[in-house]
Amino acid sequence: MTTSLPQCLAPTRAPRRPNTMLPAGSVDTHVHVFDGRYRLSPQRGYDPPDSRLEHMVAMHKAIGIERVVFTQPSIYGTDNGAILDGSDALNEATPGRARSVVAVGSDVSDQELAAMHARGARGVRLNTDNVGGMPIGWDDLPELCSRIAGMGWHVEFLFPGRDMVELAPLIASLPVPACIGHFAYQPAADGVEAGGFQALLALLRDGNTWLKISGADRVSAAGGPGYADVAPLAEAAIEANPGRIMWGTDWPHPNKYDTGLVPDEGDLVDTLGSWVSDPDLLRRILVDTPEQFYGF
């Protein structure tokens, strides 16, 4: 008996042009690409929408993004072909335009890591929130970190918000930089004083953890287009360490099944603009910090 998987909705194909003007060289640090040419992992939790490289490029043109970081989605397992091929295509056309964060197993060879580095990979993603997103065990993490440290790579995490307090000591102990996506899935409704969010702020202040203030739609109870209840979280994270904050669209917003919940990327840009009114700080978040962190 075959069990059908939920089919994610596609993103909007015509995002509105935002009112917020993004600085030259802005980086979207969190996108996926889903292309039928690549084999899906049998250990996956959803079927992706058709969201190919050309769709992403058009979206970025509409909102004013010039550079990108591809993030390996769980549905491809450790087959990073879609994002590495996408990175190759963009970098061949415009050198230095793309980087990627890959998923690897504990059996990955040093030669494979070096080959991915040459194609723009700069980190490894561990995703315990989605089926198929955790190809290595926690016990394998120290050895992997020792192998990628000399390459200037980092570890990116995505996990349920309830795990933040438990995982904070592990993240703090890593010998490589850590990056956490989507506000560490801390519910906006819980507020900035919640234990998980306070643990996140402590990591930011410590200086070896970076945060993507992405996925506002995933942590908001108020909803879009403004995601007003997320503003206190964004402002507190920025105040904790403005040099450790980056932003991403999370395009094409996988795991969305209600058309009313699929965000418009123009709205997401203007939401960022409502959090960050200082143009110098906006440039730091969108240009300077990701440029240094991903080695553009």
N, C-alpha and C positions, 0 to 999 in steps of 0.2 A: 504494500500500500504506500503510495507516494503522498507525503504531506506537503500541501502547497504553502508557500511562503508569502508574507504580505508584500504587495507591490507598492513601492514608494511613489508618491506623486512627483512629477517633473517640476523643476523651478520655472518661474516666469521667464519667458523668452524675450521680454521687452521691459527690463527694469526701468523705472523712471529715472530721469537725470536728477541727482540730488542737488539741494541748495548749497550744501557744504562743498567748498572747493578744496580738493585734496592737493597736497604739495607734490611737486615733481619728484618722481622716483618712488612714489608710495608703493608699499608692499602689502599684498593680501597674504597673510601667513597661514591661511587654512582653507584649502580647497581640495576637492576630490574630482576625479574624472571617471566616468562610467561609460565604457565603450564595449559593444557587443563582440568586438574582435578578440577580447581577452576572456579567458576561462574563469568562471566564477568558482569559488571554493565550495565544495559540498557542505562544509561546516560554516554556514553563514546564517544570519538571522533574518535577512530580508532580500528581496529582489530589487535592484537599483533602477532608478529612472534613466532613460537615455540622456546622458549629459556628457557630451564629448568635448574634446579640446576646443573645437571651433565655437561651441556654445559659450565656453568659459571666456575665451578671448573677446567675444562680442559683449558679454556682460561687463568685463573689465573696462572695455572701451567706453561703455555707457556711463560708468560711475567714476572713471578717472584713475584707475589702477594701472601701474606700468610694470610691476614685478610681482612674482608669485612664489609661494611655497606649496608644493603638492604634498598632501598628507595621505599616507596609505590607508585606505578604508578596510574594514574588517572582511568585507565580502570577497576580497582577492587573496586572503591569507598572506603567505610570504611571497607570492608572485607579484613583484613590484613593476612588472612590465608596463602597465598603463601609465603610471606616473613617471617612470624613467624615460619612456618614449616621449611623453609629453614634454618633459624637461629638455630632452635632446632637441625636439622640434623648435621650441622657443629659443633655446640658446644658440642653435645654428642660425636662426634668423636675426637674433639680437643677443650677442654674447653677454652673459651675466644677467639674463632676465629671469631665470628660474632656478630654484633649489627644491629639494625634496626630503621628506622624512619617511623612512622605509620600515617595513616589518621584516624581521629575520628570525630564524630558528636558532637553537643553541648549537646546531651543527654547521652554521655558516662559516665558511673559510675566510682566512685573512685575504686571500686573493679576490674573493667575491666582494668583501667589504671595500677593498681598494678599487675594484672596478666600478662599484656603485658611487664611490667618492668622486671618481673621474667624471661621472655623469651627473654630478650635482647633489648627491645625497650628503646630508650633514647631520643626520640624527636617526635614532631608532624609536619607533612608536610602540608603546605597550597600552593596550586597550582592553580593560576588563569589563567595560560596559556593554560591549557587543559580542555576540557569538562569533568565535573565530578570530578575535582580535588580540589574543594573548598566546602567541606561538612559542614562548619560552616560559619556564617556571621561575618563580621569584628566586629560587635557590641558584638559578643560572645567571641572575642579573649581575652579581659582583664580577664574575669572570668576563662577561660581555663588556662591562664598563671598563675593565682594565685593558681590553683590546681596542676599544674605540677612543680611549682618552688621548692617545698620541695623535689621533686623526683630527682632533678638535671637534668631535661629535658630541651630541647631547642625547639625553633620553627624554622623550615626550610621553606624558601620561594622560590617559582619559579613564576615569573611574567614577562609579556612583558617588554622589556627594556624601553619603553616609560613611564612606571609607576614608575621608580626609584626615580625621584625627588619628586613626590607626596608621595610616601610611606616612604621615608627616615625618616621624623619626627616620624611616627608611630613606625618604627623599632627601632629608637633610644630611644623611651620611654618605651620599653618593660622591665618588671622586670625579664625576663629570657634571656639567650643568644639567639642570632639570627644567623642563617646560611643562606646564599644565594647561590643558585646553578648556574652553567654555566655562570660565569662572569656577573651575573645579566642580562644576555641577552643584554649586551651593544655591539652594532655592532663595530667590529674592524675598519671598514671603517670610523667611526665617530671620531676615535682617542681618546687619553687620555684626551684631554682638553674639551671634550663634557660634558655638564651639568650633564647628568646621571652618567657618570663614575666618575666625580668629587664628586658627592654626595655619591657614593659608597666608594671612597677613604676616605672621611670624616668619614663614619661609621667605616671603618677599623681602622683608627687612634684613634677613640673614645674608641675602645677596647672591646665592647660588641657584635661585629658582626664578624663572620667568613665567609670566602669566599671559595667556591670550584672553583679552576681554572680547571674546567671540561668543556666538551662540546665545545672545541675549534672549532670543525667542525660546530657548530651551530651559531657561531658569526663571522666566517671568511668569507671574500669575496674572498680571494686568493685561498682557498681550500687546500687540502692535497697533499702530505703527511706531509708537514712541517708546514702548517698554519702560514706562516711567518708574516702575518699582525697582528696576535694575540700576538706576542712577546712583543710589547710595553705595552699592557694591562697587561700581566702577570708580567712583570718586575716592572711596576708602582704599582701594587697591592702588590707584595712582598715587595717592598721598603716601602710602607705605613705602613705595620705591618707584618713582616715575621712570627710572632707567631700566626697569625690568618688565615693562608693559608693552605688549604688542597687540595687534588687532587682525581679525580675519572675518571673511564673510560666511564661512562654513558652507559655501556653495558646493553642491546643489541641494543642501539641506536634507540629507537622507533621514529616513524614518518619519516622514511627514505623510499623513494619510487623510488629512482634512484640508481642503483648499483654503480655508480661512486661516490656517496656521502656517502656510508657506510664506516666508517673509519676502518682501521686495528688497533687493540689495540697495536701491536708492534710499529706502527708509532706514536701512541699517547704517549707511553712511551718515545720514542726518542724525540718527541716534548718537553715533560717536561724536558728531559735532556738538550735540547738546551737552555731552559730558565734558568735552574739551574745547573751551572757547579760545584758549591761548594758542596762536598759530605756531609759536616755537615748540610748545609741548606737543601739539598735533604732529609736527614734523618729527619730533623725537620718537613718538610712538609708531608712526607710519614709515619712517625712512631710516633714521639714524640707528635705532636699536635693532630692528631686524637686519639691517645692512651688516652690522657688526656680528650679530648672533649667528647668522646663516652664512657669513662670509661671501656676500655678493661682491 
